[in-house]
């Protein structure tokens, strides 16, 4: 008799700033279940509804071993092509099924994928500050802790403007000045590089805050500082401009956290317009599509750098890590520095030592959840302010 899906439960919890959505797939085998990440923190209610009202009825009674079939059918079952809500919902099921398969086989997921290529995954962390000097000081602190890859920002995404004049009656929002941002970030990166030297790898995230032509110019201007990569220099709507960046400089480019559909990433990989793919694994649908993308990118020399901020759940970070230690073309892994509460809530959450994230050797994804503790930290409704971005005159801008 095949092992089948008996129930699907959704666990919504908020141990920090982000709303985390964990899917628990319970099987017909007593005590056997799997966990998956379905976290879309800005629209978490929609993901919960998609799982409970649409995907759960669709998967109940199905054979848990048929991951590939279930993923492909789930992706087309609604007929209309998916966005981040449905992709995240599907990811919760997909990751949980990989977790179950590993537990049934008595093997970690990285062994199911083909086995380790490396013992641990190098990670990068985020250094911010209000001035170039403060950013450099924070970079040095991370270096002292053993981190060798550090993303440098100043004043958050888009920077904090000191010169901005807004119109009378301008609405509230997260204002920034794109042109001032370019000037300030270049000065900051130059200062940090001069202060900490060439041995540490520096990264920077534009967060699609610039007009495409200004992003091309920024990529050229930052070239002398030899970044490990420049992240999200363009919005998904402007990816044709990557051709111009490639033609004009050798700055290494990372892209992908907002991508939902293969037609967004396939051309960039095929034309060798980016160097690192960094999709949000749950947003693209789970481990199954991420595995496929990693192998596809490997044929074209692109490396992985999966999205790994605080709005990737600990279960999602565990999934990232299994992909990291397996993928022949692993590049780097973003790491958000989990809190003590998260380590308590999610036993098996990967540990980072001396700049490397280490998997455990437990079957499946190797992570669990303390549901009683998670219930003590329910998700709170709020209206996000940081995504209400505006230019100096109040015009809505991409976050």
Long-range contacts (C-beta under 8 A, 24 or more apart in sequence): 2-63, 2-64, 2-65, 3-27, 3-28, 3-29, 3-32, 3-63, 3-64, 3-65, 3-100, 3-104, 4-28, 4-61, 4-62, 4-63, 4-64, 5-59, 5-60, 5-61, 5-62, 5-64, 6-60, 7-60, 8-51, 8-52, 8-55, 8-56, 8-59, 8-60, 8-93, 10-38, 10-48, 10-51, 10-52, 10-92, 11-369, 11-371, 11-374, 12-44, 12-48, 12-378, 12-379, 13-345, 13-374, 13-375, 13-377, 13-378, 13-379, 14-377, 14-378, 14-379, 14-380, 15-339, 15-341, 15-342, 15-345, 15-374, 15-377, 16-310, 16-339, 16-341, 16-342, 17-310, 18-310, 18-311, 18-313, 19-44, 19-311, 19-379, 19-380, 20-311, 20-313, 20-314, 20-379, 21-47, 21-48, 21-51, 21-88, 21-92, 21-313, 22-92, 22-313, 22-315, 22-369, 22-374, 23-51, 23-92, 23-93, 23-95, 23-96, 24-96, 24-369, 25-59, 25-64, 25-93, 25-96, 25-97, 25-100, 27-64, 27-100, 32-100, 32-103, 32-104, 33-96, 33-100, 34-64, 34-95, 34-96, 34-97, 34-98, 34-99, 34-100, 34-103, 34-364, 34-365, 35-95, 35-96, 35-99, 35-315, 35-365, 35-367, 35-368, 35-369, 36-91, 36-92, 36-93, 36-94, 36-95, 36-96, 36-97, 36-98, 36-99, 36-282, 36-286, 36-315, 36-319, 37-91, 37-92, 37-95, 37-281, 37-282, 37-312, 37-313, 37-315, 37-316, 37-319, 38-88, 38-89, 38-91, 38-92, 38-282, 39-88, 39-282, 39-311, 39-312, 39-313, 39-316, 40-84, 40-85, 40-88, 40-282, 40-283, 41-311, 42-384, 42-387, 43-84, 43-85, 44-379, 46-85, 47-85, 47-88, 47-89, 47-92, 50-85, 50-86, 50-88, 50-89, 51-89, 51-92, 51-93, 54-78, 54-89, 55-89, 55-90, 55-92, 55-93, 59-93, 64-97, 64-100, 64-101, 64-104, 65-101, 65-104, 67-94, 67-97, 67-98, 67-101, 67-288, 68-288, 70-94, 70-97, 71-285, 71-286, 71-288, 71-289, 75-285, 81-261, 82-260, 82-261, 82-285, 83-260, 84-260, 84-283, 87-260, 87-282, 87-283, 87-284, 87-285, 88-282, 88-283, 90-285, 90-286, 91-281, 91-282, 91-283, 91-284, 91-285, 91-286, 92-282, 92-286, 93-286, 94-285, 94-286, 94-287, 94-288, 95-282, 95-286, 95-287, 95-315, 95-316, 95-319, 95-365, 98-286, 98-287, 98-288, 98-319, 98-364, 98-365, 99-364, 99-365, 100-364, 101-364, 102-363, 102-364, 102-365, 103-363, 103-364, 105-363, 106-363, 107-363, 108-322, 108-359, 108-360, 108-361, 108-362, 108-363, 108-364, 108-365, 108-366, 109-287, 109-319, 109-322, 109-364, 109-365, 110-322, 110-323, 110-325, 110-326, 110-359, 113-291, 113-322, 113-323, 113-326, 114-326, 115-326, 116-325, 116-326, 117-325, 117-326, 117-327, 117-328, 117-330, 118-324, 118-325, 118-330, 119-325, 119-358, 120-325, 120-356, 120-357, 120-358, 120-359, 121-321, 121-324, 121-325, 121-330, 121-332, 121-333, 121-356, 121-357, 122-148, 122-149, 122-332, 122-333, 122-355, 122-356, 122-357, 123-147, 123-149, 123-308, 123-332, 123-333, 123-334, 123-335, 123-352, 123-355, 123-356, 123-357, 124-149, 124-150, 124-151, 124-201, 124-203, 124-228, 124-332, 124-333, 124-334, 124-335, 125-149, 125-150, 125-151, 125-335, 125-337, 126-150, 126-151, 126-153, 126-336, 127-151, 127-152, 127-153, 128-152, 128-153, 128-154, 128-155, 128-156, 129-154, 129-155, 130-154, 130-155, 130-160, 132-187, 132-188, 132-191, 132-192, 133-191, 135-188, 135-191, 135-192, 136-191, 136-192, 136-195, 136-196, 139-192, 139-195, 139-196, 139-200, 139-202, 140-195, 140-196, 143-196, 143-200, 145-355, 146-353, 146-354, 146-355, 147-355, 148-199, 148-200, 148-201, 148-355, 149-200, 149-201, 149-203, 149-228, 149-332, 149-355, 150-200, 150-201, 150-202, 150-203, 151-202, 151-203, 151-204, 151-205, 151-231, 151-334, 152-188, 152-189, 152-192, 152-202, 152-203, 152-204, 153-204, 153-205, 154-184, 154-185, 154-188, 155-184, 156-386, 157-205, 157-207, 157-209, 157-386, 157-399, 158-207, 158-209, 158-389, 159-184, 159-185, 161-392, 164-392, 165-392, 166-392, 166-393, 166-394, 167-393, 167-394, 170-390, 170-393, 170-394, 171-390, 171-394, 172-385, 172-388, 173-385, 173-388, 173-389, 173-390, 173-394, 173-396, 174-385, 174-386, 174-387, 174-388, 174-389, 174-390, 174-399, 175-389, 175-390, 175-391, 175-392, 176-209, 176-389, 176-390, 176-391, 176-397, 177-391, 177-392, 178-209, 178-210, 178-211, 178-214, 178-391, 178-397, 179-214, 181-209, 181-210, 182-210, 182-214, 182-217, 182-218, 182-221, 185-218, 185-222, 186-218, 186-221, 186-222, 189-222, 189-225, 189-227, 190-225, 193-225, 193-226, 198-226, 201-228, 202-226, 202-227, 202-228, 203-227, 203-228, 203-229, 203-230, 203-231, 203-254, 204-230, 204-231, 205-231, 205-232, 206-230, 206-231, 206-232, 206-233, 207-231, 207-232, 207-399, 208-232, 208-233, 208-234, 208-235, 208-236, 208-238, 208-258, 208-398, 208-399, 209-389, 209-397, 209-398, 212-238, 212-241, 212-244, 213-241, 215-241, 215-245, 216-241, 216-244, 216-245, 216-248, 219-245, 219-248, 219-249, 219-251, 219-253, 220-248, 220-249, 220-251, 222-251, 223-249, 223-250, 223-251, 227-251, 227-252, 228-252, 228-332, 229-253, 229-254, 229-275, 229-276, 229-305, 229-332, 230-254, 231-255, 231-278, 232-257, 232-258, 235-398, 236-264, 239-264, 239-267, 239-268, 239-273, 242-268, 242-273, 242-274, 243-271, 243-273, 245-273, 246-272, 246-273, 252-276, 254-278, 254-305, 256-280, 256-307, 257-283, 257-307, 258-283, 259-283, 259-284, 260-284, 262-289, 262-293, 265-293, 266-296, 269-296, 269-297, 269-300, 269-302, 270-300, 272-300, 272-301, 272-302, 274-302, 275-302, 275-303, 275-331, 276-302, 276-303, 276-304, 276-305, 276-331, 276-332, 277-302, 277-303, 277-304, 277-305, 278-304, 278-305, 278-306, 278-307, 278-334, 279-306, 279-307, 280-306, 280-307, 280-312, 281-306, 281-307, 281-312, 281-316, 281-319, 281-320, 281-323, 282-312, 282-316, 283-307, 286-319, 287-319, 287-322, 287-323, 290-319, 290-323, 291-323, 294-323, 294-327, 294-329, 297-329, 298-327, 298-328, 298-329, 301-329, 302-329, 303-329, 303-330, 303-331, 303-332, 304-329, 304-330, 304-331, 305-331, 305-332, 305-333, 305-334, 306-333, 306-334, 307-334, 308-333, 308-334, 308-335, 308-336, 309-334, 309-336, 310-336, 312-336, 313-346, 314-338, 314-342, 314-345, 314-346, 314-349, 314-367, 315-346, 315-365, 315-367, 315-369, 317-349, 317-350, 318-348, 318-349, 318-350, 318-359, 318-365, 318-366, 318-367, 319-365, 321-350, 321-357, 321-359, 322-359, 322-365, 324-357, 325-359, 333-357, 341-377, 344-370, 344-373, 345-369, 345-370, 345-373, 345-374, 345-377, 346-370
